[in-house]
Amino acid sequence: MQAHATVEQITAVCKRVESLGYRAHAMPGAQRTAIGVTGNKSEVEPGAIEEMPGVQELIRVSKPYKLVSRDVKQENTVVRFAGTDATFGGPGLAIIAGPCSIESREQG
């Protein structure tokens, strides 16, 4: 989106993307908002969105897992467990261990 695109323009583009049968993911940035499109099996028809007010440019992104890539979120995701010091995704090594599903409580 353009740097000065309004909330209404961003919302209109998201609605247009969704009307085409895709999912829109607005990602506000420091300079401008990007709108990720997922659910498409092929390239989105440029004319359907490119001419809308507030749209700066369309960039084809074909990377797998783009919503969980460093392009979308730079920092690590750290999952914390309430009431413990246990985390996943932090600097420490996380290990999960437990009884095998075929063991009984007495064997574990």
N, C-alpha and C positions, 0 to 999 in steps of 0.2 A: 504494500500500500504506500501511497505518497506520505511524506513526513507529516503533513498537516491534514491527513484524512480524518474525517469526523467519525465519531462513534456510530452515527447513523449510516455512513458509507460502509464502514467495516461490517456492520450488522447486515446491510443489504447484500454485500458480496457473500457473506456466510449463508444467508438464506438462498441466494441464487445457486451456490454450490450444492446445497442440500436439495434444492428443487431438481437438480440434475441427477440425484440419486447417490451422491457422495457424502462424505462427512467433512465438515469444515472445522479446523482447529486454529483459532486466533491465538497468535503468539506475540504479545506486545514486547517490543525491544526498546533500547535507549533512543534510537532515532526514528524508527517507524515500526508498524505492526506487520508481521508476516501472517499469512493465512495458509496453513498446510491443508492439503486435500488428500484424503485417504478413501479407499474403497473403489478406486477406479482401476480397471484392468488394462486400460490403454491411456493414451494421452487425452487430456481434457481439451475439448474444442476451444481454441484460444478466443475466438470471437464472442463466445458466450459470457466471458468475464472481462476480457482485456479492455473493452470500451466502457466499462462501468465507471462512474465518478469515483475518484479517489484511488484507482488502481494505478500503480507505478509501472509494474512489469510482471510478466509471468515467467517463472523459472522452473524448468522441468527438473524434478528430483527423482531419481530412480533408485536410490539406495534402499536396501531392505532395512527394516527396523528404524526408519527415519525419526519416528516420534521418541525413541529412546536413545537417540544418538547424541553425541557431544555437540552437534550443530544446534540442537534444540535446548539442551540443558548442560551447561559446562561443569557444574559441581557434581560430586558423587552423591548418589542416593544412599542415605544411611537409615536403615530400619532399626528402631529402638524398641525394646520390650519393656513395658511398664513394670516398675518394681524391681528391675534388675539392671545390671551393667552390661547386659548382652546386646550386641549390635551385629548387623550384617551390613557390609558395604563400607565400613570404617577402615582405619589403618590396621587393625588387628586381624588375626586369623580366626575365622568362625568355623566351629566343628559341631556337627549334630550327630549324636550317637544315641542309641536306645535299643531296646529289645527287638529282635526280629519278629515279624508279624506272626510267625508260627510258634513262637515261644509263649509259654504261659507266664503269669505273674511270678510264680514260684521259681521259674528258670531264669528270669530276668535279673 
